[in-house]
Structure formats: C-alpha cells, structure tokens
Amino acid sequence: MRHLWLTSCRCLIALVLAATTLPTAVAAQADPRLERLKTEALAMVEQRSEMVQEIVDMLFSFGELGMQEFETQRYLTGILRENGFDIELGVAGMPSAWTARWSHGAGEPVIALGSDVDGIPQSNQKPGVAYRDPILPMAPGHGEGHNSGQAVNIVAALAVKELMERENIDGTLLIWPGIAEEQLAGKAFFVRDGVFEGVDVNLFTHVGSNFGVSWGQSGGNALVSALFRFTGETAHSASAPWRGRSALDAVMLMAQAWEFKREHLRPPERSHYVIVDGGDQPNVVPQTATIWFFFREVDYERTMEMYEAAKQMAQGAALMTGTEVDTIQTIGSAWGRHFNRPVAEVTHANISRVGLPAWSEDDVMFARAFQREMGVNEQGLPSEVNDLGGPTDLSRSTGGGSDDIGDVSWNMPTVTLNYPANMPGGPGHNWANGIAMATPIAHKGSLAGAKVQALTLLDLFLDGTTVDAAWSYFNDEQLAETTYTPFISETDQPAIFLNEEIMAEWRERMRPYYYDPSRFDTYLEQLGITYPTVRRPPTLQQQ
Ligand SMILES: [Zn+2]
C-alpha cells in the first residue's frame, strides 16, 4: 500500500537530511504566513455559519440509516462538486459511499477529513423539544448526532481551499463519509479497498458535548459483528411437528449457550444480539432463522476468541436441533482506536484557541430541562474545553463502545476531534440524543468545530513539521508492538442490504419533512417549533 511506501520514503528523507550539512531547520520551519492565515481562516469559517446551519439541518431532516445514506450523498456531493471537488460515488463497494477530492500544486500532503453520516432506528424526534415528541413515531432519526460532522469538515475545507488557491499552497483535501458507523460496517472496507491510499493524515470528527481530542490507545473495545443463519425444514406445527426441524430452535439454543458463556468472560467484554429472522408464523416450523451478534473485547485477539467460540456454539446448536449452519457472515468490525500524538497536540492547541461557543440563556435552559427529563445531573452546557486526553491502560479497561475509525487509525496517523454540538446527559442511540441536533446548540458547536478543523488543516499544510512527526510517532511508537490484522477477509463484502427494508418503509413518508432552506431560515422554523420547548422550565439559578 502506498502509505507504507510513503512511510519508508519519509524515513529516507529524514536520514538524508540528517546526514547532510544542509540547515535542517529550513525543512522544519513554519511558513511565515501561517499565523496570519489562521486568523483569516477563523473569519472565513464564521462567514459560512449559514452553510453550517443548512448542512446540519438538512442531514437531520433526511434521518437516513446506515448503507442507505443516498439523500445525504446526493446533497453533500452536490455542494462539493459545485465547489470544484472531484467526486467518486460508490467507493469500496458501498453504493451510498463517496469521496470528494481537490488538489492544488504538487498535491502533497494529502489530508483526509471524515465524519459519520448515518442515523439510529426509531429515534425520530422533533428538534428543540425536551421530551419525547417524534415528527413520525417509530421512524429513523439522528439519535446520535451524525448529521453534524460533515458540516464541520466541509465548511473547514472550503475556507482552507480558498486560502490555498489564493496563497498557492500545495496539498490535497479528501472528504469522506463514515457509512453505516452504527453497524461498524464501513471503514474497514474503505481501508481494505485503498480509499485512503496516499493519505498523510486523517482528521476524523465526531459529535460530542464538549471539545476534546486524545492521543494513544483510547478506551472502548474492538468489535466483530456477525450474522449466523440456520436452516431446517418446515412442517405443520400442530398436525406434524415431528416432521419439522426448527432453525429458530438453533438460534435460541445458541443465544442460551452465549448467556452461559458470559459468566466466564472478562469484565471488559460486551456482547449483544438480536434475532433478525425468527420464522414467519407459529404454525409453520421455521425453516430459516438468523441471529445477529456483536462481540466486543479490548483487542483483536480477545475479540476473535469470542467470535471463534460463537462459531463452535453455532455448530453445537445445529447438532442439537438437526439443522444446519447455513451462513456465518462478518458484517462489521472495528479495531480499538489509537490516535496520533503530534496531530492531537496540534488539534488541542487549536481547540484552546477557538474555545467553546457563547451559549445563550435559551441553550442552557434547554439543556437543563433535558437533563431534568433524563433524571441526570442538571449541569447545563460546558463552560471549559476538555484537557488533551492521553492513553488508556487496556489491562485495566472495563470496556465500552467501539468505532471503526479504529481501523483507519492503525493504517495512518489519525485523530478524532469531538466538537460541542450536543448536550451532556443522553443515554446514546436514543431520541434524546437527537433533540439538540438541529438547534442553535448544534449550529454553534459545529461552527466552532469547523474553526478547529480549518486551523489544524493550515498547521498540517504550512507548519513544516507535524506531518513528519505524525509518521514518526505512527511508525516508531504506535506500530512498535502491534501489527494490524483486519477482522474482515479479502473476500468479505460490505453488508449493503442493511436497513434497506426500514428505509423502504419510511423514506417517502419522511420526504415531506425534508428541510427546505429556500423557504425557511432554519429547520425549527419549518417545523413551527418554538425553541426551546420544555415541559417544566428549570430555574437557571438553581445548582
Ligand atoms: Zn457515532
């Protein structure tokens, strides 16, 4: 892969520089324009605050689920094409995936900007309303806040692109979406299929309730997600049940076996399942049945042990029921995340410079009413940015969630910027995590995130040291004791069928609620929602 070649090439350049009498400081010196352009970039992002609001609101209104992000694709690639980016659709075998690339001059370094775009089933909800009140009950929605990250990246990229053209700065911007992040089903395929070939640094961004960035091993778990499909034989469940072989029996026995296994797993494990096919009707012995598992542990080896144990259980369940294991399909995976120290340090300095948005009294009141509704500490909104995070000791981990940016982070220098577009206190993957996501909180937080991304892009293009330092850290420290082995094989295919039926059921019913910026200044205005709408207004003075 090209990044490996680039890596060795960088080492060679460093060696040559060190071995000659050339003043090496020349190579490492920051461009004298850097400070001036950073100040200008902040103003240029601020001028695009309406664009941030429009993208955030538009994606919120699409509410698309993983692998079905087609309105999102059409809308975002439309903006980027108009702004001179080359668009590639359907990358890595996923029809809803895309990349947008723009180069200037020699085209190096190549900086990628990524963020997830998919929503959560049944999380449909009116924004700006601090209690359960869906636009369409049971419809999908942005109950994670993935509607905001592309606004952060695109607006930052457009401001920096303008500066690169005017000031003749070399480099490439590569914008990409996290497809089906909620199923951990996209990024390992992007990596495997070379979407990031030649990328020097990947700046990922994810919604949070404060600014934050970290380096080293993150907390949370690695993950494999797999479907286990059994086949048996149908029969009349009342008149001839002895002639049937139930695939559902196999599914239920496998799930029970996993519950016994759970007692003997380490504390950091997380495993969960749903039965996606349990047969058609009770009086027909189910001929097919499918169970979908997530297996999570701190690292590749331990996660694979869980997966292998489950494969054995599937065989056992088939033996016990006279059925067959028809298919075991790996459909999602994620390595644990490891973020790049030099890039995280540069990003954190930019976070400190930008600072948190100025929250209005309405924003704080909305957050506190929401926290009261959730029964959590009424802390309002943050007033100080988080410190730079450091490595987690996995031997003491108690486990947690996963993000397939982990796979990207083991293939090139990567960081995740968390930006303050949501409120603290939600349970995650829930309607409650969507209610701020098309309000001034999301608009201001995403705008602040775009400012940080713009500053970090300028650092990477102009400071002359960070990209090389990032690769030194990646090669010499991060990879010192770990070799990346993907969970997916060369022949595994992306699970592009995910959520097809749910979106087929909902898309046309959601379409009348798509945001129309030609008629309304904000999505709140379009929906006729007074912001903030709360059940019981909290007292602002109360602690
Ligand atoms: Zn997410």
Residues whose N, C-alpha, C, O or C-beta is under 5 A from the ligand:
A	BS01	ZN	E144
